[in-house]
Amino acid sequence: MKPDRVEVSWDAEKSKWTVRIQIGEEVIHRYCDSPRNADEAALRAAAAKTVADEGYEADPAKITIRR
């Protein structure tokens, strides 16, 4: 199953990247430990792994990264 939207953004309060997975009205938030200055490829790979860990499939090219 594919999520409708996957977004990665920096959470300044937690000092971690947040992966937001949206499936219909359900939204799952997970944190990843990538460094603040991680490049887009690393963030996409981390987000894709997080999505897979939740049991979904994500196309890394469709993951939105908000800096």
PDB file with one MODEL, atoms N, CA, C and O in Angstrom:
MODEL        1
ATOM      1  N   MET A   1       0.849  -1.173   0.000  1.00  0.00           N
ATOM      2  CA  MET A   1       0.000   0.000   0.000  1.00  0.00           C
ATOM      3  C   MET A   1       0.899   1.243   0.000  1.00  0.00           C
ATOM      4  O   MET A   1       1.924   1.286   0.680  1.00  0.00           O
ATOM      5  N   LYS A   2       0.494   2.236  -0.768  1.00  0.00           N
ATOM      6  CA  LYS A   2       1.283   3.463  -0.880  1.00  0.00           C
ATOM      7  C   LYS A   2       0.608   4.599  -0.124  1.00  0.00           C
ATOM      8  O   LYS A   2      -0.608   4.772  -0.215  1.00  0.00           O
ATOM      9  N   PRO A   3       1.387   5.370   0.616  1.00  0.00           N
ATOM     10  CA  PRO A   3       0.808   6.532   1.301  1.00  0.00           C
ATOM     11  C   PRO A   3       0.444   7.617   0.296  1.00  0.00           C
ATOM     12  O   PRO A   3       1.003   7.677  -0.799  1.00  0.00           O
ATOM     13  N   ASP A   4      -0.498   8.470   0.680  1.00  0.00           N
ATOM     14  CA  ASP A   4      -0.904   9.578  -0.179  1.00  0.00           C
ATOM     15  C   ASP A   4       0.186  10.640  -0.252  1.00  0.00           C
ATOM     16  O   ASP A   4       0.377  11.278  -1.287  1.00  0.00           O
ATOM     17  N   ARG A   5       0.901  10.823   0.864  1.00  0.00           N
ATOM     18  CA  ARG A   5       1.917  11.874   0.919  1.00  0.00           C
ATOM     19  C   ARG A   5       2.950  11.525   1.983  1.00  0.00           C
ATOM     20  O   ARG A   5       2.613  11.014   3.051  1.00  0.00           O
ATOM     21  N   VAL A   6       4.211  11.806   1.676  1.00  0.00           N
ATOM     22  CA  VAL A   6       5.296  11.651   2.641  1.00  0.00           C
ATOM     23  C   VAL A   6       6.096  12.944   2.636  1.00  0.00           C
ATOM     24  O   VAL A   6       6.513  13.430   1.585  1.00  0.00           O
ATOM     25  N   GLU A   7       6.302  13.491   3.823  1.00  0.00           N
ATOM     26  CA  GLU A   7       7.002  14.763   3.947  1.00  0.00           C
ATOM     27  C   GLU A   7       8.045  14.660   5.056  1.00  0.00           C
ATOM     28  O   GLU A   7       7.790  14.071   6.106  1.00  0.00           O
ATOM     29  N   VAL A   8       9.208  15.230   4.817  1.00  0.00           N
ATOM     30  CA  VAL A   8      10.279  15.260   5.806  1.00  0.00           C
ATOM     31  C   VAL A   8      10.533  16.725   6.156  1.00  0.00           C
ATOM     32  O   VAL A   8      10.695  17.558   5.264  1.00  0.00           O
ATOM     33  N   SER A   9      10.569  17.039   7.437  1.00  0.00           N
ATOM     34  CA  SER A   9      10.845  18.409   7.858  1.00  0.00           C
ATOM     35  C   SER A   9      11.637  18.394   9.164  1.00  0.00           C
ATOM     36  O   SER A   9      11.602  17.421   9.917  1.00  0.00           O
ATOM     37  N   TRP A  10      12.350  19.487   9.417  1.00  0.00           N
ATOM     38  CA  TRP A  10      13.173  19.609  10.621  1.00  0.00           C
ATOM     39  C   TRP A  10      12.301  20.066  11.780  1.00  0.00           C
ATOM     40  O   TRP A  10      11.585  21.060  11.663  1.00  0.00           O
ATOM     41  N   ASP A  11      12.355  19.354  12.892  1.00  0.00           N
ATOM     42  CA  ASP A  11      11.640  19.725  14.105  1.00  0.00           C
ATOM     43  C   ASP A  11      12.650  20.394  15.027  1.00  0.00           C
ATOM     44  O   ASP A  11      13.456  19.714  15.664  1.00  0.00           O
ATOM     45  N   ALA A  12      12.612  21.714  15.103  1.00  0.00           N
ATOM     46  CA  ALA A  12      13.589  22.468  15.896  1.00  0.00           C
ATOM     47  C   ALA A  12      13.470  22.156  17.384  1.00  0.00           C
ATOM     48  O   ALA A  12      14.465  22.175  18.108  1.00  0.00           O
ATOM     49  N   GLU A  13      12.267  21.874  17.832  1.00  0.00           N
ATOM     50  CA  GLU A  13      12.047  21.579  19.253  1.00  0.00           C
ATOM     51  C   GLU A  13      12.753  20.284  19.664  1.00  0.00           C
ATOM     52  O   GLU A  13      13.368  20.226  20.729  1.00  0.00           O
ATOM     53  N   LYS A  14      12.669  19.261  18.840  1.00  0.00           N
ATOM     54  CA  LYS A  14      13.289  17.965  19.134  1.00  0.00           C
ATOM     55  C   LYS A  14      14.688  17.834  18.547  1.00  0.00           C
ATOM     56  O   LYS A  14      15.422  16.907  18.888  1.00  0.00           O
ATOM     57  N   SER A  15      15.059  18.761  17.662  1.00  0.00           N
ATOM     58  CA  SER A  15      16.347  18.714  16.950  1.00  0.00           C
ATOM     59  C   SER A  15      16.514  17.408  16.191  1.00  0.00           C
ATOM     60  O   SER A  15      17.574  16.783  16.225  1.00  0.00           O
ATOM     61  N   LYS A  16      15.444  17.006  15.502  1.00  0.00           N
ATOM     62  CA  LYS A  16      15.442  15.789  14.686  1.00  0.00           C
ATOM     63  C   LYS A  16      14.576  16.020  13.452  1.00  0.00           C
ATOM     64  O   LYS A  16      13.718  16.903  13.423  1.00  0.00           O
ATOM     65  N   TRP A  17      14.826  15.207  12.448  1.00  0.00           N
ATOM     66  CA  TRP A  17      13.975  15.234  11.260  1.00  0.00           C
ATOM     67  C   TRP A  17      12.693  14.468  11.572  1.00  0.00           C
ATOM     68  O   TRP A  17      12.732  13.409  12.199  1.00  0.00           O
ATOM     69  N   THR A  18      11.566  15.005  11.133  1.00  0.00           N
ATOM     70  CA  THR A  18      10.271  14.358  11.299  1.00  0.00           C
ATOM     71  C   THR A  18       9.809  13.838   9.943  1.00  0.00           C
ATOM     72  O   THR A  18       9.838  14.562   8.947  1.00  0.00           O
ATOM     73  N   VAL A  19       9.387  12.587   9.913  1.00  0.00           N
ATOM     74  CA  VAL A  19       8.799  12.001   8.705  1.00  0.00           C
ATOM     75  C   VAL A  19       7.296  11.935   8.944  1.00  0.00           C
ATOM     76  O   VAL A  19       6.828  11.279   9.875  1.00  0.00           O
ATOM     77  N   ARG A  20       6.555  12.619   8.093  1.00  0.00           N
ATOM     78  CA  ARG A  20       5.088  12.664   8.191  1.00  0.00           C
ATOM     79  C   ARG A  20       4.522  11.814   7.061  1.00  0.00           C
ATOM     80  O   ARG A  20       4.741  12.101   5.885  1.00  0.00           O
ATOM     81  N   ILE A  21       3.795  10.769   7.428  1.00  0.00           N
ATOM     82  CA  ILE A  21       3.221   9.831   6.459  1.00  0.00           C
ATOM     83  C   ILE A  21       1.703   9.999   6.509  1.00  0.00           C
ATOM     84  O   ILE A  21       1.090   9.819   7.561  1.00  0.00           O
ATOM     85  N   GLN A  22       1.105  10.340   5.379  1.00  0.00           N
ATOM     86  CA  GLN A  22      -0.340  10.542   5.329  1.00  0.00           C
ATOM     87  C   GLN A  22      -0.975   9.468   4.462  1.00  0.00           C
ATOM     88  O   GLN A  22      -0.608   9.283   3.302  1.00  0.00           O
ATOM     89  N   ILE A  23      -1.938   8.763   5.052  1.00  0.00           N
ATOM     90  CA  ILE A  23      -2.709   7.742   4.346  1.00  0.00           C
ATOM     91  C   ILE A  23      -4.176   8.094   4.586  1.00  0.00           C
ATOM     92  O   ILE A  23      -4.710   7.845   5.667  1.00  0.00           O
ATOM     93  N   GLY A  24      -4.819   8.670   3.580  1.00  0.00           N
ATOM     94  CA  GLY A  24      -6.192   9.136   3.775  1.00  0.00           C
ATOM     95  C   GLY A  24      -6.200  10.221   4.832  1.00  0.00           C
ATOM     96  O   GLY A  24      -5.474  11.208   4.717  1.00  0.00           O
ATOM     97  N   GLU A  25      -7.019  10.045   5.868  1.00  0.00           N
ATOM     98  CA  GLU A  25      -7.083  11.023   6.951  1.00  0.00           C
ATOM     99  C   GLU A  25      -6.091  10.710   8.070  1.00  0.00           C
ATOM    100  O   GLU A  25      -5.852  11.546   8.941  1.00  0.00           O
ATOM    101  N   GLU A  26      -5.521   9.519   8.046  1.00  0.00           N
ATOM    102  CA  GLU A  26      -4.565   9.118   9.081  1.00  0.00           C
ATOM    103  C   GLU A  26      -3.187   9.724   8.801  1.00  0.00           C
ATOM    104  O   GLU A  26      -2.719   9.715   7.663  1.00  0.00           O
ATOM    105  N   VAL A  27      -2.550  10.245   9.836  1.00  0.00           N
ATOM    106  CA  VAL A  27      -1.213  10.819   9.718  1.00  0.00           C
ATOM    107  C   VAL A  27      -0.322  10.169  10.772  1.00  0.00           C
ATOM    108  O   VAL A  27      -0.663  10.134  11.955  1.00  0.00           O
ATOM    109  N   ILE A  28       0.818   9.659  10.328  1.00  0.00           N
ATOM    110  CA  ILE A  28       1.795   9.031  11.217  1.00  0.00           C
ATOM    111  C   ILE A  28       3.032   9.912  11.242  1.00  0.00           C
ATOM    112  O   ILE A  28       3.541  10.302  10.191  1.00  0.00           O
ATOM    113  N   HIS A  29       3.518  10.228  12.434  1.00  0.00           N
ATOM    114  CA  HIS A  29       4.742  11.019  12.599  1.00  0.00           C
ATOM    115  C   HIS A  29       5.814  10.121  13.191  1.00  0.00           C
ATOM    116  O   HIS A  29       5.584   9.449  14.196  1.00  0.00           O
ATOM    117  N   ARG A  30       6.978  10.112  12.570  1.00  0.00           N
ATOM    118  CA  ARG A  30       8.124   9.373  13.083  1.00  0.00           C
ATOM    119  C   ARG A  30       9.350  10.260  12.984  1.00  0.00           C
ATOM    120  O   ARG A  30       9.433  11.116  12.104  1.00  0.00           O
ATOM    121  N   TYR A  31      10.296  10.061  13.878  1.00  0.00           N
ATOM    122  CA  TYR A  31      11.539  10.832  13.869  1.00  0.00           C
ATOM    123  C   TYR A  31      12.659   9.983  13.308  1.00  0.00           C
ATOM    124  O   TYR A  31      12.657   8.761  13.457  1.00  0.00           O
ATOM    125  N   CYS A  32      13.623  10.635  12.659  1.00  0.00           N
ATOM    126  CA  CYS A  32      14.822   9.931  12.215  1.00  0.00           C
ATOM    127  C   CYS A  32      16.041  10.720  12.677  1.00  0.00           C
ATOM    128  O   CYS A  32      15.974  11.938  12.848  1.00  0.00           O
ATOM    129  N   ASP A  33      17.146  10.025  12.877  1.00  0.00           N
ATOM    130  CA  ASP A  33      18.346  10.605  13.477  1.00  0.00           C
ATOM    131  C   ASP A  33      19.352  11.138  12.471  1.00  0.00           C
ATOM    132  O   ASP A  33      20.527  11.292  12.804  1.00  0.00           O
ATOM    133  N   SER A  34      18.928  11.419  11.266  1.00  0.00           N
ATOM    134  CA  SER A  34      19.857  11.988  10.285  1.00  0.00           C
ATOM    135  C   SER A  34      20.334  13.351  10.774  1.00  0.00           C
ATOM    136  O   SER A  34      19.582  14.069  11.434  1.00  0.00           O
ATOM    137  N   PRO A  35      21.581  13.718  10.459  1.00  0.00           N
ATOM    138  CA  PRO A  35      22.087  15.015  10.908  1.00  0.00           C
ATOM    139  C   PRO A  35      21.335  16.179  10.252  1.00  0.00           C
ATOM    140  O   PRO A  35      20.745  16.029   9.182  1.00  0.00           O
ATOM    141  N   ARG A  36      21.368  17.318  10.902  1.00  0.00           N
ATOM    142  CA  ARG A  36      20.661  18.519  10.419  1.00  0.00           C
ATOM    143  C   ARG A  36      21.079  18.889   9.001  1.00  0.00           C
ATOM    144  O   ARG A  36      20.254  19.346   8.209  1.00  0.00           O
ATOM    145  N   ASN A  37      22.360  18.692   8.675  1.00  0.00           N
ATOM    146  CA  ASN A  37      22.874  19.083   7.362  1.00  0.00           C
ATOM    147  C   ASN A  37      22.863  17.938   6.347  1.00  0.00           C
ATOM    148  O   ASN A  37      23.589  17.990   5.354  1.00  0.00           O
ATOM    149  N   ALA A  38      22.055  16.911   6.583  1.00  0.00           N
ATOM    150  CA  ALA A  38      21.978  15.771   5.659  1.00  0.00           C
ATOM    151  C   ALA A  38      21.512  16.240   4.278  1.00  0.00           C
ATOM    152  O   ALA A  38      20.681  17.141   4.162  1.00  0.00           O
ATOM    153  N   ASP A  39      22.063  15.611   3.237  1.00  0.00           N
ATOM    154  CA  ASP A  39      21.638  15.986   1.887  1.00  0.00           C
ATOM    155  C   ASP A  39      20.294  15.342   1.546  1.00  0.00           C
ATOM    156  O   ASP A  39      19.807  14.472   2.268  1.00  0.00           O
ATOM    157  N   GLU A  40      19.711  15.783   0.441  1.00  0.00           N
ATOM    158  CA  GLU A  40      18.375  15.306   0.069  1.00  0.00           C
ATOM    159  C   GLU A  40      18.330  13.806  -0.165  1.00  0.00           C
ATOM    160  O   GLU A  40      17.348  13.156   0.195  1.00  0.00           O
ATOM    161  N   ALA A  41      19.374  13.245  -0.762  1.00  0.00           N
ATOM    162  CA  ALA A  41      19.391  11.802  -1.031  1.00  0.00           C
ATOM    163  C   ALA A  41      19.348  11.012   0.276  1.00  0.00           C
ATOM    164  O   ALA A  41      18.635  10.013   0.373  1.00  0.00           O
ATOM    165  N   ALA A  42      20.104  11.451   1.275  1.00  0.00           N
ATOM    166  CA  ALA A  42      20.116  10.765   2.571  1.00  0.00           C
ATOM    167  C   ALA A  42      18.758  10.878   3.260  1.00  0.00           C
ATOM    168  O   ALA A  42      18.277   9.914   3.854  1.00  0.00           O
ATOM    169  N   LEU A  43      18.147  12.053   3.178  1.00  0.00           N
ATOM    170  CA  LEU A  43      16.830  12.240   3.798  1.00  0.00           C
ATOM    171  C   LEU A  43      15.761  11.407   3.106  1.00  0.00           C
ATOM    172  O   LEU A  43      14.895  10.829   3.762  1.00  0.00           O
ATOM    173  N   ARG A  44      15.822  11.349   1.781  1.00  0.00           N
ATOM    174  CA  ARG A  44      14.857  10.523   1.038  1.00  0.00           C
ATOM    175  C   ARG A  44      15.019   9.042   1.396  1.00  0.00           C
ATOM    176  O   ARG A  44      14.030   8.329   1.567  1.00  0.00           O
ATOM    177  N   ALA A  45      16.259   8.589   1.508  1.00  0.00           N
ATOM    178  CA  ALA A  45      16.512   7.190   1.864  1.00  0.00           C
ATOM    179  C   ALA A  45      16.017   6.894   3.283  1.00  0.00           C
ATOM    180  O   ALA A  45      15.405   5.853   3.523  1.00  0.00           O
ATOM    181  N   ALA A  46      16.278   7.801   4.215  1.00  0.00           N
ATOM    182  CA  ALA A  46      15.819   7.613   5.596  1.00  0.00           C
ATOM    183  C   ALA A  46      14.293   7.606   5.667  1.00  0.00           C
ATOM    184  O   ALA A  46      13.706   6.795   6.382  1.00  0.00           O
ATOM    185  N   ALA A  47      13.654   8.511   4.925  1.00  0.00           N
ATOM    186  CA  ALA A  47      12.193   8.566   4.907  1.00  0.00           C
ATOM    187  C   ALA A  47      11.608   7.300   4.281  1.00  0.00           C
ATOM    188  O   ALA A  47      10.627   6.755   4.786  1.00  0.00           O
ATOM    189  N   ALA A  48      12.202   6.834   3.190  1.00  0.00           N
ATOM    190  CA  ALA A  48      11.715   5.608   2.534  1.00  0.00           C
ATOM    191  C   ALA A  48      11.836   4.412   3.479  1.00  0.00           C
ATOM    192  O   ALA A  48      10.951   3.557   3.506  1.00  0.00           O
ATOM    193  N   LYS A  49      12.915   4.342   4.249  1.00  0.00           N
ATOM    194  CA  LYS A  49      13.090   3.250   5.216  1.00  0.00           C
ATOM    195  C   LYS A  49      12.041   3.354   6.320  1.00  0.00           C
ATOM    196  O   LYS A  49      11.471   2.346   6.736  1.00  0.00           O
ATOM    197  N   THR A  50      11.790   4.567   6.790  1.00  0.00           N
ATOM    198  CA  THR A  50      10.780   4.781   7.833  1.00  0.00           C
ATOM    199  C   THR A  50       9.405   4.353   7.338  1.00  0.00           C
ATOM    200  O   THR A  50       8.658   3.691   8.059  1.00  0.00           O
ATOM    201  N   VAL A  51       9.073   4.731   6.111  1.00  0.00           N
ATOM    202  CA  VAL A  51       7.783   4.350   5.523  1.00  0.00           C
ATOM    203  C   VAL A  51       7.692   2.828   5.397  1.00  0.00           C
ATOM    204  O   VAL A  51       6.653   2.240   5.698  1.00  0.00           O
ATOM    205  N   ALA A  52       8.774   2.195   4.956  1.00  0.00           N
ATOM    206  CA  ALA A  52       8.790   0.728   4.831  1.00  0.00           C
ATOM    207  C   ALA A  52       8.641   0.059   6.196  1.00  0.00           C
ATOM    208  O   ALA A  52       7.964  -0.962   6.316  1.00  0.00           O
ATOM    209  N   ASP A  53       9.270   0.628   7.222  1.00  0.00           N
ATOM    210  CA  ASP A  53       9.141   0.090   8.578  1.00  0.00           C
ATOM    211  C   ASP A  53       7.702   0.129   9.071  1.00  0.00           C
ATOM    212  O   ASP A  53       7.307  -0.682   9.909  1.00  0.00           O
ATOM    213  N   GLU A  54       6.922   1.064   8.556  1.00  0.00           N
ATOM    214  CA  GLU A  54       5.507   1.178   8.922  1.00  0.00           C
ATOM    215  C   GLU A  54       4.617   0.274   8.057  1.00  0.00           C
ATOM    216  O   GLU A  54       3.406   0.205   8.265  1.00  0.00           O
ATOM    217  N   GLY A  55       5.226  -0.415   7.091  1.00  0.00           N
ATOM    218  CA  GLY A  55       4.467  -1.358   6.270  1.00  0.00           C
ATOM    219  C   GLY A  55       3.930  -0.786   4.970  1.00  0.00           C
ATOM    220  O   GLY A  55       3.037  -1.372   4.358  1.00  0.00           O
ATOM    221  N   TYR A  56       4.463   0.353   4.541  1.00  0.00           N
ATOM    222  CA  TYR A  56       4.013   0.987   3.309  1.00  0.00           C
ATOM    223  C   TYR A  56       5.158   1.064   2.311  1.00  0.00           C
ATOM    224  O   TYR A  56       6.316   0.825   2.654  1.00  0.00           O
ATOM    225  N   GLU A  57       4.822   1.399   1.078  1.00  0.00           N
ATOM    226  CA  GLU A  57       5.816   1.579   0.019  1.00  0.00           C
ATOM    227  C   GLU A  57       5.787   3.036  -0.409  1.00  0.00           C
ATOM    228  O   GLU A  57       4.718   3.598  -0.648  1.00  0.00           O
ATOM    229  N   ALA A  58       6.965   3.649  -0.505  1.00  0.00           N
ATOM    230  CA  ALA A  58       7.022   5.050  -0.946  1.00  0.00           C
ATOM    231  C   ALA A  58       8.036   5.181  -2.067  1.00  0.00           C
ATOM    232  O   ALA A  58       9.100   4.564  -2.034  1.00  0.00           O
ATOM    233  N   ASP A  59       7.701   5.984  -3.051  1.00  0.00           N
ATOM    234  CA  ASP A  59       8.624   6.307  -4.125  1.00  0.00           C
ATOM    235  C   ASP A  59       9.505   7.447  -3.633  1.00  0.00           C
ATOM    236  O   ASP A  59       8.997   8.546  -3.409  1.00  0.00           O
ATOM    237  N   PRO A  60      10.820   7.226  -3.454  1.00  0.00           N
ATOM    238  CA  PRO A  60      11.687   8.284  -2.928  1.00  0.00           C
ATOM    239  C   PRO A  60      11.620   9.592  -3.717  1.00  0.00           C
ATOM    240  O   PRO A  60      11.825  10.663  -3.146  1.00  0.00           O
ATOM    241  N   ALA A  61      11.341   9.523  -4.997  1.00  0.00           N
ATOM    242  CA  ALA A  61      11.256  10.737  -5.817  1.00  0.00           C
ATOM    243  C   ALA A  61      10.038  11.591  -5.451  1.00  0.00           C
ATOM    244  O   ALA A  61      10.017  12.788  -5.739  1.00  0.00           O
ATOM    245  N   LYS A  62       9.033  10.994  -4.825  1.00  0.00           N
ATOM    246  CA  LYS A  62       7.818  11.727  -4.478  1.00  0.00           C
ATOM    247  C   LYS A  62       7.798  12.203  -3.023  1.00  0.00           C
ATOM    248  O   LYS A  62       6.789  12.734  -2.559  1.00  0.00           O
ATOM    249  N   ILE A  63       8.893  12.016  -2.311  1.00  0.00           N
ATOM    250  CA  ILE A  63       8.977  12.460  -0.920  1.00  0.00           C
ATOM    251  C   ILE A  63       9.316  13.947  -0.910  1.00  0.00           C
ATOM    252  O   ILE A  63      10.277  14.378  -1.548  1.00  0.00           O
ATOM    253  N   THR A  64       8.524  14.720  -0.183  1.00  0.00           N
ATOM    254  CA  THR A  64       8.734  16.167  -0.079  1.00  0.00           C
ATOM    255  C   THR A  64       9.661  16.457   1.088  1.00  0.00           C
ATOM    256  O   THR A  64       9.474  15.935   2.186  1.00  0.00           O
ATOM    257  N   ILE A  65      10.665  17.296   0.842  1.00  0.00           N
ATOM    258  CA  ILE A  65      11.598  17.687   1.893  1.00  0.00           C
ATOM    259  C   ILE A  65      11.452  19.182   2.139  1.00  0.00           C
ATOM    260  O   ILE A  65      11.587  19.994   1.223  1.00  0.00           O
ATOM    261  N   ARG A  66      11.175  19.530   3.386  1.00  0.00           N
ATOM    262  CA  ARG A  66      11.016  20.938   3.770  1.00  0.00           C
ATOM    263  C   ARG A  66      12.166  21.296   4.719  1.00  0.00           C
ATOM    264  O   ARG A  66      12.306  20.707   5.790  1.00  0.00           O
ATOM    265  N   ARG A  67      12.957  22.239   4.322  1.00  0.00           N
ATOM    266  CA  ARG A  67      14.117  22.626   5.142  1.00  0.00           C
ATOM    267  C   ARG A  67      13.812  23.822   5.985  1.00  0.00           C
ATOM    268  O   ARG A  67      14.671  24.283   6.736  1.00  0.00           O
TER     269      ARG A  67
ENDMDL
END
